[in-house]
Amino acid sequence: MVEVVYFKTPLSRYTFDSPKIMDWIVKHCTDKYVLNLFAGKNKLSHCCEEVRNDKDVTMNADHHMDALNFVKAYPRFQPCRLFEVVVLDPPYSFRKSMEMYNGHRASRFNQVKDALPTILVPDGRVITFGYHSVSMGMSRGFEQEEILLMSHGGAIHDTIAVVEKRIK
């Protein structure tokens, strides 16, 4: 059974500016080895061991790489260390990608998701933020554990976060 959580929170360019969203993500990352692949400005490292990647060089991140290039290159950085949690909070659409990443296109997201199992422990989790409730999916060997629906009010699209557990 998939747990569904709902709350209202103002929309922000940086998802984890919302205290409610930050509290929710911390619950899933505490004491874990976490990859924050589209890190932005907010750190999770107060609750976990966080590796931060963000293509935007103005962000405080450990790496400033295209997401797909980072996932493919990670085994060279840490060949014996796999992540327990991967957080995916990319721009949710092409338009947002162009607005939020200074004209840089977001990575080829399906290819990123295809490559993630190579850097994730066998029972690891992927937490994806966006406009859809399916991210990794059964075809990649994942099952949903929790869905967070965030209402931002008015005519603003809701945001959906999905926690998926690797099962194969």
C-alpha positions, -999 to 999 in steps of 0.1 A, spaced: 0 0 0 14 34 -10 11 61 17 -2 94 5 7 126 23 -8 160 16 -1 195 27 -2 231 16 29 251 12 39 282 -8 57 277 -40 94 286 -41 121 284 -68 140 263 -43 118 234 -32 135 230 2 129 266 12 96 254 24 100 242 60 72 216 55 90 201 25 124 203 42 110 184 72 95 158 49 127 152 30 148 151 62 126 123 74 136 102 44 173 112 44 183 111 81 215 91 87 218 81 51 243 85 23 224 108 0 230 121 -36 212 154 -42 216 154 -79 200 189 -87 210 204 -54 201 240 -56 209 262 -26 195 242 3 216 217 21 204 184 36 238 177 51 226 186 86 207 153 87 228 130 64 260 126 45 251 145 14 269 146 -20 257 177 -39 256 182 -76 242 212 -95 250 222 -130 248 259 -119 283 269 -108 268 296 -85 253 269 -63 272 256 -33 278 220 -45 305 194 -45 302 189 -82 289 211 -111 282 186 -137 254 177 -161 232 152 -141 237 123 -166 274 129 -168 276 129 -130 258 96 -126 279 80 -153 312 93 -137 303 87 -101 319 52 -99 353 69 -106 348 93 -77 338 66 -52 341 31 -67 331 13 -35 304 36 -21 267 34 -33 240 58 -23 212 49 0 189 77 -12 190 98 -44 170 130 -45 158 142 -79 145 178 -79 151 189 -115 133 217 -133 99 202 -139 95 212 -175 115 225 -205 104 261 -198 114 258 -161 147 243 -172 154 273 -194 143 298 -167 159 282 -136 192 270 -151 202 302 -169 194 289 -203 210 254 -198 188 225 -207 182 200 -180 198 166 -185 182 139 -205 161 128 -175 150 93 -187 187 84 -193 195 97 -158 169 75 -143 180 45 -163 216 49 -150 207 55 -113 205 19 -102 243 16 -109 250 40 -80 222 30 -56 223 2 -30 200 -28 -37 172 -16 -14 179 22 -19 153 49 -24 148 75 -51 128 106 -42 116 125 -72 99 159 -73 78 170 -103 44 171 -118 40 133 -122 35 104 -98 56 79 -117 94 84 -119 116 53 -117 88 28 -121 85 -10 -121 103 -13 -155 135 0 -137 129 -23 -107 113 2 -83 80 3 -63 63 33 -48 63 36 -11 50 72 -6 35 100 -25 36 136 -13 11 160 -29 19 197 -22 -7 223 -29 6 258 -36 -28 274 -38 -46 293 -65 -38 285 -101 -4 272 -93 3 235 -103 6 211 -74 40 195 -69 42 158 -64 71 139 -47 74 102 -50 95 79 -28 103 47 -47 123 17 -33 146 -4 -54 133 -40 -54 155 -55 -81 
